[in-house]
Every structure is written in structure tokens, then in C-alpha cells.
Amino acid sequence: MGRTLANKQEIVTELKEILKESQMAFVIDYEGLSVAEITDLRNRLRPAGATCKITKNTLMNIAIEGDENWQPMQQFLSNASAFLLAGEEVGAAVKAYKEFQKATKKTELRGGVMEGQALTKEQVEALGDLPSKEELYAQIAGALNALATKIAVGVKEVPASLARGIKAVSEKEDQAAA
């Protein structure tokens, strides 16, 4: 039994909602994956705030129609497509996919779309090499802490060196008086 028109419209509406909340989408060829492997991929993506949607290319094409942000995705719509939709943690989602791909060796990354720009396979994989938001926060905090320490040492050093200078002058005067 095929899908009804109402059912297809419901799927397209759901896809549009997910795309609105997504920062990036990347398309993979999932041919040859078992249901268990797809479930594994979804479980790996979930902690990164990403989802894996498997739908007909035609329905995804209808969902992105008229949305210039996702229009470049059309070039990746062919054969068996799975759509990995990432929220805020784009790098974490790409890392999760790369780990899955390394484990199964069955999927092929076609490319992705971010901020209305089509991304090649290499560009998507490069996003996975970027540090996560938490790592960036830690680096910034470390840099601020180091800067604050240097300022504190510098501020403390001014009166200390002034005191050493006064003491040296005072000792010189004592020696001259003696």
C-alpha cells in the first residue's frame, strides 16, 4: 500500500519544520545499511543534537522548494539518500557520522548545505575537525585566565619595583652618610 497524498504532505511539513531548526544538512548514500545500522547511526547523532531522516528525494525536494537556504541540496538528491540534519553542534554531528562511517564503511557522504552554501565532502569533513563549543569556551577561558594573571602580576610588580627603588636609594644615602 502506497502513501496517501495527506501522508506525503504531512512528511513534507515535518521536513520543513526540522529544516527550520537545523544549522546544516548533509546527505549520505545509505544503500546497503541494515535497520540496526541506521538505528545505530541515529543513536550516535542524537547526543550531538542531530537527526537522521530517510525519505524520498522527491519529498525532500518539495520541502526545500522555495527555501534559498536549502536550495543547493538539490544537487545531492539521487539514489538512496539519508539526510543528517544538525542543530547547534555541527562539528559534533559530523564527528558522530565519521565515527559511524569508520565502523561500518558502508555509507558515502555526498555533500552538505550550510547557510545557503553547498559544501563538498571535504568541507563537511573539515567541519568535524573543528573544536566543539565547549572546547572553544575552555580555550577562551584559559586565555582570559592567563591574561588576568599577567595583569595581576604586572599590577603587583609596579609598587614592588617602586619599593625596591626607594629602598636602594635609602641604602645609598645611608652609606653616603656613614
N, C-alpha and C positions, 0 to 999 in steps of 0.2 A: 504494500500500500504506500503510495507516494504522499508527499506532504501537501497539505491544502494551501490555498493562497493565504488564508488567515494565519496559518502556522508560519509560512515564509515571511510574512510581514512582521510577525512577532519576533522572529530571529533577526531580521534586519534592524528593527527598533532596538533590540538588545545589543547588537553590534555597535550601533551608533552611540548608545549610552556608554559602552565600555571604551570606545574610541575617544569620547569626550574627556574621560578621566585619565587617559593614557598620555604619557610623555613621548613614548616611542613604540613602534611596532616593528617586529622583524618577522620575516616569512621563511619558513623552513619546508623542505620536502620531507614529508613524514612517511613516505611509502616504505613498506616493509616493517613498520613498527607494530608490535602487538598491543592489545588493550592494556596489558600490565605495564609495558614500557611507556605508553602515553600517560598512564596514571602516575608512574614514577616521575616523568618529566613535570607533570602538573604539581606533584608534591614538592619537587625541588624548586619550582618557581614561586610557590605560594609564600615562603618566608621573605622573598625579595619583593613582595607586593605585585607580582606579575601573574598573568593568567595565560593559559593556552587554549585557544579556540580553534576547533576544527569545523569548518563549514565549507560549503560550496563556494568556489571562486566567484560565481555569478552573484550570490547573495552578498559577499563582501564587496564586490564591485558596486552593487546597488547602494550599500551602506556608505561607501566613500564618495559616491557620486555627488558632485557639487561642493564637496568639502576640500578646499585647496590645500589644507594641511595634510590630508591623507591621499590626495590625488596621485602622487608619484608611486604609490603602492601598486598601481595597475600593471606596471611592467613586471612585477614578480608573480602575478596571478596566472599560474599554469600548473597543470598536473595536480598531484595531491598536495594541497597546501595546508599547513597549520600556521596559525597566527599567534605569535607570542607578544602579548601586549603588556608593556612595562609602565609602572606608575613613576613615582619619585626616584626609586632606586634603579636607574637604568643599568648602571655598571654591575650591580649585584645580579640582576636578571640575566645579563649576558654571561656573567661568570657561571651562574647556575646552568644555563644552556650548554656552555662549553664543557662543563664537567659531565653533563649527561651525554653529550656527543662523544666525549672521550671514552666513556664507559660503554656505549652501545655501538658507536661507529656506523650507525645506520641512517642518520639524517644528514641533510645537506642544507646549509644556510644559503639562501638566495640573496638576501639583502634586507634592508630595513628602511624605515621612514622616520625622520625626527624633524620637528619644526618645519614641515613642508619640503624637506630636502630628502632626496633618495640617497641612501647610503649603500656602499658596496659591502661585500662580505668582509673585506679587510677593515673597513671603517667601523663596522659593527663590532668586530672582534677587538679593535683598539679601544672601544668604549669599555670593554670588560677589563682592560688593563689599568684603567683609571682608579684612583683610590676611592673608597666609599665615603659617604658623607661623614660618618663617624671618624674615619681616619683623617679626613681633612680637618675636622674640628679639633682632633688631637694635635695635629701639626700646628694649627693656628694657636691653640692654647699653649703649646710648648714654646712657640716663637714669642708670644706675648709674655710668658713667664720669664724667658731668657732676657727679654728687653727690660722688663720690670726689675730684674735682678741687677742688670748692668746700670740702670738708672739709680737704684738704691746704693750700689757700691760707689758710683760717681758722686752722688749727693753726700754720702758719708765721708768720702775722701777729701772733699773741699775743706771742711772745718779741720779735719785731722792734719792735712798738709799745712794749713794755716797755723795750727797749734805747734807743729814741728818747727816751722819757720820762726815763730815768736820765741820758742824755747832756744833755738840755735842762736838767735840774736841776743837773747838774755844771757846765755852762757858765754858768748863772745864778750859782752860788756862786763860780765863778772871777771873774766880772765884779764881783760884790759885794766880793770880797777885793781886787781890784785897785784 
